[in-house]
Amino acid sequence: MEDPSGQGIDRIDRNILRALQKDARMANAELAKLVNVSAATCHRRTQRLLEEGYVSSVRAQIAPARVGLGTLVMVGVVLDRSTPESFADFEAAVRGMKEVLDCNLVAGDFDYLLKIRVRDMAGFNLLHGRQLISLPGVRQIRTFFVLKEVKDNAPLAF
């Protein structure tokens, strides 16, 4: 596996990344023991991996229902035009919406697929009526309420 600069990472680096992906709060000494290197080597390698952008962020994963955001909605969006300007306008507007967790430009039946968290169906209805249908360039919205999250935010397999 290589990074864009061509330097690449070795087996130990991959093992460090895999371990951090499971538990980023792991102490350096514990991580070093797990990947079978000294604590100083582990710290140096981990810092390099962070600096070179192999780790995009470190954060807590919050239980959505515990903070009143138990309803997950997937929304397919079709724009009325397929131009760079219409895509840029739509993307800029979506970036400002706190309820939108993910926004992906996709191939297929939709232009974009949004992952949205809200309190409940009534909360989504408000969001839909006040913001989603008025997003720039939107021609059609298809809504899918998630009944069960079978697999969410799984670790990368590398």
C-alpha positions as CSV (number, residue, x, y, z in Angstrom):
1,M,0.0,0.0,0.0
2,E,1.4,3.4,-1.0
3,D,0.5,6.9,-0.2
4,P,0.2,9.5,-2.9
5,S,3.7,10.8,-2.3
6,G,5.0,7.3,-3.1
7,Q,6.7,6.6,0.3
8,G,4.3,3.9,1.3
9,I,3.7,2.2,4.6
10,D,4.9,-1.1,5.9
11,R,3.3,-3.9,7.9
12,I,4.0,-2.2,11.3
13,D,2.4,1.0,10.1
14,R,-0.7,-0.9,8.8
15,N,-0.9,-2.7,12.2
16,I,-0.7,0.6,14.0
17,L,-3.5,2.1,11.8
18,R,-5.7,-1.0,12.3
19,A,-5.3,-0.8,16.1
20,L,-6.0,2.9,16.2
21,Q,-9.1,2.3,14.0
22,K,-10.5,0.0,16.6
23,D,-9.5,2.2,19.6
24,A,-7.9,5.6,19.1
25,R,-7.7,6.1,22.9
26,M,-5.3,3.2,23.3
27,A,-2.2,4.3,25.2
28,N,1.1,4.4,23.2
29,A,2.6,1.7,25.5
30,E,-0.3,-0.6,24.9
31,L,-0.2,0.1,21.1
32,A,3.5,-0.5,21.0
33,K,3.1,-3.9,22.7
34,L,0.3,-4.8,20.4
35,V,2.3,-4.1,17.3
36,N,5.6,-5.5,18.8
37,V,7.8,-2.4,18.7
38,S,9.3,-0.1,21.3
39,A,7.2,2.7,22.8
40,A,9.5,5.3,21.2
41,T,9.3,3.7,17.8
42,C,5.6,3.4,18.1
43,H,5.2,7.0,19.0
44,R,7.5,8.2,16.2
45,R,5.6,6.0,13.6
46,T,2.2,7.1,14.9
47,Q,3.2,10.8,14.7
48,R,4.5,10.3,11.1
49,L,1.2,8.6,10.1
50,L,-0.8,11.5,11.6
51,E,1.4,14.1,9.9
52,E,1.3,12.4,6.5
53,G,-2.5,12.3,6.6
54,Y,-3.1,8.5,7.0
55,V,-5.4,9.4,9.9
56,S,-8.0,11.9,8.8
57,S,-9.5,12.6,12.3
58,V,-9.7,11.2,15.8
59,R,-13.1,11.7,17.5
60,A,-15.7,10.0,19.7
61,Q,-18.5,8.1,18.1
62,I,-21.7,9.3,19.8
63,A,-24.7,7.1,20.3
64,P,-27.3,9.0,18.2
65,A,-30.4,7.9,20.2
66,R,-28.7,9.1,23.4
67,V,-28.6,12.7,22.1
68,G,-32.0,12.7,20.6
69,L,-31.1,11.9,17.0
70,G,-32.4,8.4,16.8
71,T,-33.9,8.6,13.3
72,L,-31.6,7.9,10.3
73,V,-32.8,8.9,6.9
74,M,-31.1,8.3,3.5
75,V,-32.2,10.8,0.8
76,G,-31.6,10.4,-2.9
77,V,-31.4,13.7,-4.7
78,V,-31.8,14.4,-8.4
79,L,-30.8,17.8,-9.7
80,D,-32.5,19.6,-12.6
81,R,-29.2,20.2,-14.4
82,S,-25.9,18.3,-14.5
83,T,-23.5,21.3,-14.7
84,P,-20.4,22.1,-12.6
85,E,-22.2,25.2,-11.3
86,S,-25.4,23.3,-10.2
87,F,-23.3,20.7,-8.4
88,A,-21.2,23.4,-6.7
89,D,-24.3,25.3,-5.6
90,F,-25.9,22.2,-4.2
91,E,-22.8,21.0,-2.4
92,A,-22.2,24.5,-0.8
93,A,-25.8,24.5,0.5
94,V,-25.6,21.0,1.9
95,R,-22.3,21.7,3.7
96,G,-24.2,24.3,5.8
97,M,-26.8,21.8,7.0
98,K,-25.9,20.3,10.4
99,E,-28.4,17.4,10.0
100,V,-26.6,16.1,6.9
101,L,-23.9,13.7,8.1
102,D,-22.7,12.5,4.7
103,C,-23.3,13.8,1.1
104,N,-21.9,11.8,-1.8
105,L,-22.1,12.4,-5.5
106,V,-23.1,9.1,-6.9
107,A,-23.7,7.3,-10.3
108,G,-27.1,5.8,-10.9
109,D,-30.6,6.9,-10.2
110,F,-29.6,9.9,-8.1
111,D,-27.0,12.6,-8.3
112,Y,-26.4,12.7,-4.6
113,L,-27.1,10.4,-1.7
114,L,-27.5,12.1,1.7
115,K,-27.3,10.5,5.2
116,I,-29.3,12.6,7.6
117,R,-29.9,12.3,11.4
118,V,-33.0,13.8,13.0
119,R,-35.0,13.3,16.2
120,D,-38.0,11.6,14.6
121,M,-40.2,11.6,11.5
122,A,-41.8,14.9,12.4
123,G,-38.3,16.4,12.6
124,F,-37.5,15.1,9.2
125,N,-40.8,16.5,7.9
126,L,-39.8,20.0,9.1
127,L,-36.3,19.6,7.6
128,H,-37.8,18.5,4.3
129,G,-40.3,21.3,4.1
130,R,-38.0,24.1,5.2
131,Q,-34.6,23.1,3.7
132,L,-34.4,20.0,1.5
133,I,-36.9,20.9,-1.1
134,S,-35.5,24.4,-1.4
135,L,-31.9,23.3,-1.9
136,P,-30.4,24.8,-5.2
137,G,-31.2,22.9,-8.3
138,V,-33.2,20.1,-6.7
139,R,-35.7,18.4,-9.1
140,Q,-36.5,15.3,-7.1
141,I,-36.0,13.9,-3.6
142,R,-36.5,10.2,-2.7
143,T,-36.6,9.5,1.1
144,F,-35.7,6.2,2.7
145,F,-36.2,5.8,6.5
146,V,-33.7,3.4,7.9
147,L,-35.5,0.7,9.9
148,K,-32.4,-1.0,11.2
149,E,-28.7,-0.2,11.1
150,V,-27.1,-3.5,10.3
151,K,-23.5,-2.3,9.8
152,D,-22.4,1.3,10.5
153,N,-19.0,3.0,10.2
154,A,-17.1,-0.3,9.9
155,P,-13.3,-0.2,10.1
156,L,-11.5,0.0,6.7
157,A,-10.2,-3.4,5.5
158,F,-6.6,-3.0,4.5
